[in-house]
Amino acid sequence: MNFDCRPGAGNGIALRWTTLLRGGCVSSRPSPNWANRARLLLLGVVSALALVHPLQGMGQEQLTRKVRTKVAPVYPDVARRMNLTGTVRLVVVVTPSGKVKTAKLVGGHPILVSAAMDALKRWKFEPGSEESTGMVEFKFQPSD
């Protein structure tokens, strides 16, 4: 029996890949258990990282300083077309003068995150004696 080792050749055999080796065809098909083992390994690594290095901002309380200027986020057009809703949570550090120093993502849909970050960076807070840290949430819902 003659086999054509080129991919897609009409041998009537579904092969993942075929290699010409010493004048013959050698084929290999990954075991379905390989994919499951890879998924379990990835899950284990992610779980271990979560235990060793928990997300920053977990357990953070709402920011207690009053907002002087609150800018609403612009609902992204892509999110509107997708009818996407959700909440973006950010941990914000506010300087003593009331400006936003840093904002770090805790959770939220990637399409909505940039709109929330842009809005938060334009917020102004009341002055305080020291830096303040807290959680800010933006709820996104398409308006009709």
C-alpha positions as CSV (number, residue, x, y, z in Angstrom):
1,M,0.0,0.0,0.0
2,N,1.4,3.4,-1.0
3,F,0.8,6.5,1.2
4,D,1.3,10.1,0.0
5,C,2.9,11.8,3.1
6,R,2.0,15.4,2.0
7,P,-0.5,17.1,4.4
8,G,-4.0,16.9,2.9
9,A,-3.2,14.1,0.5
10,G,-6.2,11.9,-0.1
11,N,-5.2,8.8,2.0
12,G,-8.5,8.7,3.7
13,I,-6.8,9.0,7.1
14,A,-7.2,12.0,9.3
15,L,-3.8,12.8,10.8
16,R,-2.7,15.7,12.9
17,W,0.7,15.8,11.3
18,T,2.6,13.4,9.0
19,T,6.4,13.2,8.6
20,L,8.5,11.4,6.1
21,L,11.0,9.2,8.0
22,R,13.4,6.8,6.3
23,G,11.2,6.3,3.3
24,G,7.9,5.8,5.2
25,C,5.2,7.9,6.8
26,V,5.1,8.5,10.5
27,S,2.1,10.1,12.0
28,S,1.3,11.3,15.4
29,R,-1.8,12.5,17.1
30,P,-1.6,14.1,20.5
31,S,-3.4,12.3,23.3
32,P,-6.6,14.0,24.4
33,N,-5.2,13.6,28.0
34,W,-2.4,16.0,27.0
35,A,-4.9,18.9,26.7
36,N,-6.5,18.0,30.0
37,R,-3.1,17.8,31.8
38,A,-2.2,21.2,30.3
39,R,-5.4,22.8,31.6
40,L,-4.9,21.3,35.1
41,L,-1.3,22.5,35.2
42,L,-2.4,26.0,34.2
43,L,-5.2,26.0,36.8
44,G,-2.7,24.9,39.4
45,V,-0.3,27.6,38.6
46,V,-3.0,30.3,38.6
47,S,-4.3,29.0,41.9
48,A,-0.9,29.0,43.5
49,L,-0.2,32.5,42.4
50,A,-3.5,33.6,43.8
51,L,-2.6,32.2,47.2
52,V,0.9,33.6,47.2
53,H,0.2,37.0,45.7
54,P,-3.5,37.9,46.2
55,L,-4.9,40.7,44.1
56,Q,-4.1,44.2,45.3
57,G,-7.1,46.0,46.5
58,M,-9.0,43.0,47.8
59,G,-10.5,44.1,51.1
60,Q,-10.0,47.8,50.3
61,E,-12.8,50.0,51.5
62,Q,-14.6,52.7,49.7
63,L,-12.7,56.0,49.5
64,T,-13.7,58.2,52.4
65,R,-12.6,61.5,50.9
66,K,-15.3,63.6,49.3
67,V,-15.1,64.1,45.6
68,R,-15.1,67.7,44.4
69,T,-15.2,67.0,40.7
70,K,-16.6,63.8,39.4
71,V,-16.3,63.0,35.7
72,A,-18.6,60.3,34.4
73,P,-16.9,57.7,32.1
74,V,-17.7,57.7,28.4
75,Y,-19.5,54.5,27.5
76,P,-17.4,53.0,24.7
77,D,-19.2,52.6,21.3
78,V,-17.9,49.0,21.0
79,A,-19.5,48.2,24.4
80,R,-22.7,49.8,23.3
81,R,-22.9,47.8,20.1
82,M,-22.2,44.6,22.1
83,N,-24.8,45.7,24.7
84,L,-22.1,45.1,27.3
85,T,-22.8,45.9,31.0
86,G,-20.6,45.5,34.0
87,T,-18.7,47.0,36.9
88,V,-15.1,48.2,36.9
89,R,-13.3,48.3,40.2
90,L,-10.3,50.4,40.7
91,V,-8.0,51.1,43.7
92,V,-7.1,54.7,43.7
93,V,-4.4,56.6,45.6
94,V,-5.2,60.3,46.1
95,T,-2.5,62.9,47.0
96,P,-2.9,65.3,49.9
97,S,-3.8,68.0,47.4
98,G,-6.7,66.0,46.1
99,K,-5.4,64.8,42.7
100,V,-5.4,61.1,41.6
101,K,-1.9,59.8,42.0
102,T,-2.4,56.2,40.8
103,A,-5.3,53.9,39.8
104,K,-4.9,50.2,39.6
105,L,-7.4,47.7,38.1
106,V,-9.0,45.2,40.5
107,G,-11.7,43.9,38.2
108,G,-13.8,44.6,35.2
109,H,-14.4,43.9,31.5
110,P,-11.3,44.9,29.4
111,I,-13.4,47.0,27.0
112,L,-14.8,49.1,29.9
113,V,-11.5,49.5,31.9
114,S,-9.9,52.3,29.8
115,A,-13.1,54.4,30.0
116,A,-13.2,54.1,33.8
117,M,-9.4,54.8,34.1
118,D,-9.7,57.9,31.9
119,A,-12.7,59.3,33.9
120,L,-11.0,58.6,37.3
121,K,-7.8,60.4,36.4
122,R,-9.9,63.6,35.9
123,W,-11.5,63.4,39.3
124,K,-10.6,65.9,42.0
125,F,-11.0,65.2,45.7
126,E,-11.0,67.5,48.8
127,P,-7.5,68.2,50.2
128,G,-6.4,66.0,53.1
129,S,-3.5,65.7,55.5
130,E,-2.0,62.6,53.8
131,E,-2.5,60.3,50.9
132,S,-5.7,58.3,50.8
133,T,-6.3,54.9,49.3
134,G,-9.6,53.3,48.5
135,M,-11.8,51.5,46.0
136,V,-13.9,53.2,43.4
137,E,-16.5,51.4,41.3
138,F,-17.9,52.4,37.9
139,K,-21.1,50.7,36.8
140,F,-21.6,50.6,33.0
141,Q,-25.0,50.1,31.6
142,P,-26.1,51.1,28.0
143,S,-28.7,53.9,28.0
144,D,-31.5,53.7,25.4
